[in-house]
Amino acid sequence: MIHTSGLTKHFVVKKKTVEAVRGIDLHVEAGELVALLGPNGAGKSTTLRMLTTLLPPTSGSARVAGFDVVADQREVRGRIGYIGQGNGAGHSQRGRDELISQGRAYGMSVAAARARAAELIASLDLEGVADRVVSSLSGGQRRRLDIAMGLIHAPALLFLDEPSTGLDPQNRANLQEHIRELRAGHGTTIVLTTHYLDEADQLAERVIVVDHGRVIADATPERLKADHAGDRVTLTFDHEADARRGEARALDIAAGARAERTGARVVIEVPGGAQLTPKLLRSLDEANLDVVGVEVVRPTLDDVFLNLTGRSLREADAATPETATTTPQESAA
């Protein structure tokens, strides 16, 4: 469904070249749900804009739904849905009318567009505001309307760029359920960018980590967590002396583990820590070391990002604003 080779995008900002995307190779099969993970300025949104024909690549190639994104823009656009970060509906139009017009633009009959609009309005909790002008809607309501516009024609390939931004937990959950239904019921291929790490973990079967315009990891969430982050096993002892002995014994048993001791508490980080814990506790018991507390915490995708880049995703977001790789030309596109 998506194939890119050496895809790059450069911008000139104040006479300096900014390399927003630096040779990305992607391959997404039909029916996959893939999440792009990375901080603002990493190149995620720029990559999506190239794949959706909104920006021309500087170099490299990309084929989407079987068509070249430069030579066959019309064919690509007819087969995809795109929910960007900005508001897409006309502010002076009524929400329901915008949905019907969007459906008609994709070749749906008036009856089909109206029926689909009503379905999405109910699903995304817009029934009380759908017939108001868009400018009177709240930010969250406009966001849900944007999502409905991207879903109106049930596309074979759907791009979601930060779709949950501005949504409350209830509507985030509704959107996630709709995404699952699209994939299960229609076999829709979905490419998602998000800063909600739990969303990527729950929805995506593959997570692609992008940083500084390059792909630095590509695997299932579980594989990424197994390869790039370990379980954290916290052991609490009665005495600091026992903790020192326990730390040494744990490091002998857990190959490749890292340990940190504070007083009578030892925190061990090791891949497969949850499976290793029973063996570790037996060994400590054999050494007459009494453990009074045990806690096992599984790694998160933020731990993966921290180990891959040296910073957490949230820290990266705060330090690297989106405008770092966004230019007036890109915003206009």
N, C-alpha and C positions, 0 to 999 in steps of 0.2 A: 504493500500500500504506500510506503514511503521508502525512497532510496536516495541517499545523498552521497556524494563523493567529493571530498576536499572543499566543502562549502565554506566560503569566506564572505565577510562583509566589512569594509573599511569606510570610515567617515573622515572628512577633513574638518577639524574644529580649530579655529584660530590658527590656520596655516599648519596645523599638526595633524598627522594621520592617527586616527584612533582605530585599532583593530578590535572591533566588537566581536566578531566571530572568526576563528583562526583555523579553518580546515576541519570542519566537523563531518564525520562519516556516521550516518544513521541507517538502520535497516529495521523497518517496522512491518510485521506481517499483518494481513487482514485479520480483524477480530481481536487484536491485542489492545490492552489498555496500558499505556506507557506514561510515566510521570517524569518530567524534567525538573530536577532539583538543583538549586543554586542560588546565590545571593543576587540582589539587585546589581545590575551591571555585568552579570556573568555572561550574557549573550543569549539567554533563553528566549526572551520576547523578540529579539532581532531574528533569531532562527525561525520562530513561528511566523513572523511577518514575511520572511522569504518563502517559506513553504506554502503560505496562503496567497502568494503573488502580490503582496502589498509592498514589498521591497525587492528590487533586483539584486541578485548576488554580485559581488565584486569578481569572484572567480569560483570555480568548481561547478558542480551540476546537482540538480535535484529533480526527481520525478515523484509526483504525487498522484495516486490513483491511476497510475499508468501514463501520465502526461508530464511533459517538461514544464516547469514553473515559469520559464521565460517564453518559450515558443508557443505554448498551448495554454495560455492563461484562462481563456474562456472555458475550456474543458475542465481545468482544475477547479475553477470557482463553482461550476455547476454540480460538482460532486462532493463538496466539503461544506461544513458549517464552521464558523469562527466566532467565538465569544471573546472579544478583546477586553482590555482593562478599562477602556473609556465607555461612555454611554453612547449607544448606537441609535436610539430612537429620536425622532424629531420632536423637539420640545413643545411645539404648538399642535401636535397631533394627539389623538386619543390612543391609549395603549392598545386596545383591541383592534382598532383600525390599522395601526402599525404592524401588528402581527399578521392580519389578513393580507395586507399589501406585501409583506415579506413573503408569505406563502405564494401569492400570485406571481411574484417576481421569479420564483423557482418553478413556475409552470403548474401549480396546483389549481384545481377548479375553485370557484368561489365557495361552493358547498364544503369541499374538503378543507380549504383554508379556514373557514369559519369553525368547522368541527374540531380541527387540530388546535386552533387558537383557544377554543373553550376548554379543551382538555388540558392544555398547558396552564391556562389561567387558574384552573382549579388545583392542579398539581403544585403550582408554585405560590399558592395562597394570594392570588391577585384579584379574586372575585369582587372585592369591595372597592377596588380602585381602577379596574381595567377600562372603564368608560370615562375616566377623567383625563384631562390633557396631561401630557408627560411632565411638563414643567411644574405641575402641582404635586408630583409624587415625591416621597422622601428618597434619600440616597439608596436605602436598601430596596425599596420598591422598584426604583429604576434599574437596579442591578438585576433583580429577578425578571424584569421585562426584557433586559438584554439577553439573559439566558434563554428565555422563551423564544426570542427572535432567532437565536442560533440553532434552536432545536426544531423550529417550525416544520421543516421539510424532512425531518428524520434522516439526516445525511449519512452516507456510508462511512465518512471519515469526519470526525468532529475534533476541532482544536479548542481547548479551553485554557485561556490565559488568566490565571488567578480568578477563577469563577466564583469562589466563596468570599472574596473580599467584600466587606460591608454587610454580610449576611449574619443574622442572629443564629444561635445554635439550632433552633427549630428548622429554619429554612436551609441551613447548611446540611442538616440531616435529610431533608426532603430532596435537595439537589443530589446528594450522594446516592439516594435510593433511585432517583430518576436515571442517573448515569448507569447504575447497575442494570436497571431494566432495559435501557437502550442496548447495552451490550448483550444481555441474556436473550432479549426478545427479538432483536434486529441484527445482531452480529456486528454492531457498529464498532469501527476502529476509533479509539479515543487517545488523543495526546493531550496531556494535562500538565500545566505548570502550576505550582502552588507553593506557598510558604507555610501551609499547615501540614506539618510532617506526619501527623496522625492520618490525615486525609490520603497522602501518598501511600502510607503503609497499609491502610485498609483497602484502598481501591486498586492500586496498580499491581500488575504482575511483574513489571519491570520498572526499575528506577534508573534513570540516566543522570549522573551527577556532572554538571557543567560548571567550570570555573575558568575565569579569564579567557572565555571564548573557545575553550576546548573541552572535549569529553574526557573526564578523568576516571570514571567508573560506570559500568553498565552491567546490571545483574538484577536478580529478584531481590526484594527487600530483605528476605531472610539470608540470602547468600552474602549480600553486602554487609549485614550486621555480623555474620559469622567470620567474614574475611577481614573486616576493617575495624571491628570493635568487639570487645569481650564482655561477658557477664561480669557484674560486680558482686562479689561475695563479701559481705561484712560479717566478721566474727568478733563477738564481744566476750572477753574473759573476765574473771574475777580480779586478777591482778596484772599489773604492767609487766612483771617478770614473765608470767605465763604468756602474755601477748608476744613478747620478744621471742620466746621459744616456739610459739605457735606460728609466727611469721616465718621463721627459718624452716620449720617442717613443711609448711604449706608450699614454700618455694621449691623444696626438694621434690614434692609430689607433682605440682602443677608446672609442667614444662612451658616455658615462655611466659609465665605469669609476671605481672607487676604488682608490687605490694606497697602499701603505705600504712604506717602504724602511728596512731595518736593515742597515747596513754594505754588503756587496756583494750583498745579497739584496733582491729586490723582489717583493711580493705584490700581485697585481692581482685585484680582485673585479669581475666583469662578467657579465651574462647572456650565455649562449652562448659562454663563454670557451673551451670545448673546441674549438668550430668555428673560433674566431678565432685560436687559437694558431699554426697554420701560417703564416698571413699575418703575424702579429706577429714570428715568428722570421725570416721572409724580410726584413722591414723592418729588423730589428736587424742582420742579416748585411750588408745593403746599406750600413748606416752603420758597418761595420767594428767592430761591438760583438759580441764573442765571448761566447756563452752557454754556460756549462759545466754547467748543470743545469736541467732543466725538470720541473715536477710540476703536474699538473692534478687538482684535487679537486672532484668534483661536490657540489652543495649537498644538505643533508639536510632533513628536516621540522623538525628542531630549529632549523636556520638560518632556515627560514620563520617559525617561531614567534618567534624572536628579533627578526626584522625587523618582524613585525606588532605585537609587544607591548613590545619593548624589553628583554626578558629571555628567557633560555632556559627550556625546559619544565622541566628539572631544577631550576634555580634557583627557578622559580615553585612547584614542588612543595614545596621545602624551606621557602619563605617563607610559603606559604598552606596551612595544614593543612585536611584535609577537614572538620573540625569547624566551620570558619568559616561554613558554610551548612547544617550538619546540626543539627537540633533534636531534642529528645526525641520530639516528635510524628512527625517524619520517620523516626527510627530505629524507632519502634514500627510504622510502616506497613511 
